[in-house]
Amino acid sequence: MRQSYIRWLIPILLLVAGAVWVVNPNNPGIHLGSYNRDVRIVRGLDLQGGLRVLLEADLPADTEVTTEQMQTVRDIVENRVNGLGVTEPLVQVAGTRRILVELPGVGDPNQAVAAIQETGLLEFVEVSVQDRLALLSGQIPMLTDFAQSSETAPSGASAEPTIPSESSLTGPTSTALAPALAATASSTTPEPTPAVPSQVFRTIMTGAALQSAYVSRDQVGEYIVSFTLTDAGSRIFSDYTAAHVGGYLAIVLDKQVISIPRIDEAITQGSGAISGSFTYDSANSLAIQLSYGALPIPLKIVDSKTVGPTLGQDSLRKSTIAGVIGLATIMLFMALYYRLPGVLADLALLVYAVLTFALFKLIPVTLTLPGIAGFVLSIGVAVDANVLIFERMKEELRAGRALRQAIDLGFSRAWPSIRDSNLSTLITCVILYWFGASFGASIVKGFSLTLALGVLVSLFTAITVTRTFLHTVLDRLRLDQHPRWFGV
């Protein structure tokens, strides 16, 4: 019997050794051939600081917003956030009209909010010579047949266009679509002119024809936003530019004129660039908006909260202290009350803590304050299983059973209670996780996930690890010779 448990002991020790390597903060990560992965702790917003934004559909209350629309919005917002380079962002639908976005460690909150909220509707609009002059002087707003009036423009769009500078539109090697950064060659502000009746310009192509957009540099090292078109977009662009050489084409983002370049030649290769006085951040923000398309519904900010990194570090420190104190208190209780079996249970509890934390790093689980609370609570669940087992053992020992037999009977008779209690906890975790995912309660999700993982690992350590330790150490001991070691 003892030899069989020693065979179990070897893989347990190997598993613990691997978990210790994973938990080690200085481990180099996993690098096997072409597979490379960093193994690190992923901290949530409340532990490392960052930005939490709650967005809501900017539509009248009586306007129906479908589940499909909100899911599309969530996917587009998540793509934009990932394009910002934020580590482990959280983007989820909260209710029927809201999106919750959490950006841990975000550097520029204003840039992040702008990239998330903008609808990013790109249009290539036909403009005549006369209309171009009116747009250059700011006399008329840019209204396109994609949205018939400025009232229907997406949230965040401006009815007042910026004043484009001179530029021309040629092939992919010399494309120049300069943003509106200067008024005209003259630095004087145009005199106010009588209002001109609004007119609707024809949209030749929208951003849906874009295949990709990315930041690059031109020949003089300036940042530009390069783009390529889909096959359908390339044909439309090629046909139009070939038929309108010498004409003008406005580049419009959310009803705001970016540029009105002249078409110098037919563009048939389906690629181009938006150039101007970009910084990397402003070029990247524009590329993200163009790459991930227009939102099907406009969004407004309901709530925005910035969490400072200092507060996050303080919360992490206090949570760590609380966890260490809780673990030490439980281990002391087990050792004093159950004596030698309690000490062995403490070793199993340490194995539990190492395995669970290693799983958090390997999955990875985004650790938040509620998540740490779930982990600490699962320690209590792990100890509860040992308490049930040891109390059953003591009953068998008092009944005159041999120590080895008492161990096996204690485990077998405690198992139904352990199984049912842990199963009920897991069912509760599933319900809490569903609730958190459905209503945007990320703190509930974090708590339920870490608690569920802890319960599953505790089942393994209580039933397998503790039992193996007990049989390995106690099978050759006699209760009558060492009664104080067992607290019977």
KALIN-V707878 format. One record per pair of residues at least 12 apart in sequence whose C-alpha atoms are under 6 Angstrom apart, sorted by the first residue. I is the first residue (numbers start at 1). J is the second residue. D is the distance in Angstrom with one decimal. If there is no record, write none. Layout:
# KALIN-V707878
[[I	J	D] [I	J	D]]
This chain:
# KALIN-V707878
[[5	468	5.4] [19	355	5.6] [19	358	5.4] [22	358	5.6] [23	358	5.4] [40	361	5.6] [41	361	5.3] [42	366	4.9] [43	366	5.4] [43	367	4.9] [44	104	6.0] [44	366	5.5] [44	367	5.4] [44	368	4.9] [45	104	4.5] [46	312	5.3] [47	312	3.9] [47	313	6.0] [47	316	5.8] [48	309	5.1] [48	312	4.8] [49	104	5.9] [49	105	5.6] [49	307	4.6] [49	308	4.7] [49	309	4.2] [49	312	5.4] [50	103	5.6] [50	104	4.4] [50	105	4.6] [50	106	5.1] [50	306	5.8] [50	307	5.2] [51	102	5.9] [51	103	5.1] [51	305	5.9] [51	306	4.6] [52	101	5.8] [52	102	4.5] [52	304	5.7] [52	305	5.2] [53	101	5.2] [53	303	5.8] [53	304	4.5] [54	99	5.9] [54	100	4.7] [54	302	5.5] [54	303	5.1] [55	98	5.4] [55	99	5.0] [55	300	5.6] [55	301	4.7] [55	302	5.5] [56	97	5.6] [56	98	4.3] [56	299	5.4] [56	300	5.4] [57	97	5.5] [57	298	5.9] [57	299	4.7] [58	298	5.3] [58	299	4.9] [58	300	5.4] [73	295	5.8] [76	292	5.9] [77	116	5.7] [78	91	5.9] [80	288	5.6] [89	102	5.7] [89	103	4.9] [90	102	4.9] [94	439	4.3] [94	440	4.1] [95	439	5.0] [115	285	5.9] [119	294	5.0] [119	295	5.0] [120	289	5.0] [120	294	4.8] [121	253	5.5] [121	254	4.9] [121	294	5.0] [122	206	5.5] [122	207	4.7] [122	252	5.7] [122	253	4.5] [123	205	5.9] [123	206	4.3] [123	252	5.1] [124	203	5.9] [124	204	5.5] [124	205	5.2] [124	250	5.8] [124	251	5.0] [125	202	5.7] [125	203	4.4] [125	204	5.5] [125	249	5.7] [125	250	5.0] [126	202	5.6] [126	249	5.2] [127	248	5.7] [127	249	5.7] [136	163	5.4] [141	159	5.9] [141	160	5.8] [142	255	5.9] [143	200	5.1] [144	200	5.0] [144	201	4.5] [144	202	5.8] [145	200	5.8] [145	202	5.5] [154	298	5.5] [155	298	5.2] [157	254	5.0] [161	256	4.9] [161	257	5.4] [162	180	5.8] [162	257	5.9] [163	180	5.4] [163	183	5.2] [164	180	4.1] [164	259	5.0] [165	180	5.7] [165	182	5.9] [165	184	5.8] [167	261	4.6] [168	261	4.2] [168	262	4.3] [169	261	5.4] [169	262	5.4] [169	263	4.6] [169	264	5.8] [170	264	5.4] [170	265	5.4] [171	267	5.2] [172	271	5.5] [172	272	4.8] [175	272	5.5] [175	273	5.8] [176	275	5.7] [177	259	5.8] [177	274	4.5] [177	275	5.4] [178	259	5.6] [178	274	6.0] [178	275	4.8] [178	276	4.8] [179	258	4.6] [179	259	5.3] [179	276	5.5] [180	258	5.3] [209	229	5.7] [209	230	5.5] [209	233	4.7] [210	229	4.4] [210	230	5.9] [211	228	5.5] [211	229	4.9] [211	230	5.1] [212	227	5.6] [212	228	5.5] [212	291	5.4] [213	226	5.6] [213	227	4.3] [213	287	5.2] [213	291	5.2] [214	226	5.5] [214	287	5.3] [215	284	5.9] [223	278	5.7] [224	274	5.7] [224	275	4.6] [225	273	5.4] [225	274	5.0] [226	272	5.8] [226	273	4.0] [227	271	5.7] [227	272	5.5] [227	273	5.7] [228	270	5.8] [228	271	4.2] [229	270	5.1] [234	270	4.5] [238	267	5.3] [238	268	4.6] [241	266	4.8] [242	266	4.4] [245	263	5.2] [245	264	5.7] [245	265	5.6] [246	263	5.2] [246	264	5.6] [247	262	5.8] [247	263	5.5] [248	261	5.8] [248	262	4.5] [248	263	5.8] [249	261	5.9] [331	346	5.5] [338	487	5.7] [339	485	5.4] [339	486	5.4] [340	485	5.3] [340	486	5.9] [345	466	5.8] [348	466	5.5] [370	443	5.8] [370	447	4.9] [371	446	4.7] [371	447	4.2] [371	450	5.5] [374	447	4.8] [374	450	5.4] [374	451	4.5] [375	450	5.5] [375	451	5.5] [378	451	5.6] [378	454	5.1] [378	455	5.8] [382	458	4.8] [385	418	5.8] [388	414	5.8] [389	410	5.3] [389	411	5.5] [389	414	5.4] [392	410	4.6] [393	406	5.3] [393	407	5.7] [393	410	4.4] [404	475	5.6] [426	452	5.8] [429	448	4.8] [429	452	6.0] [432	448	6.0] [433	445	4.7] [433	448	5.7]]
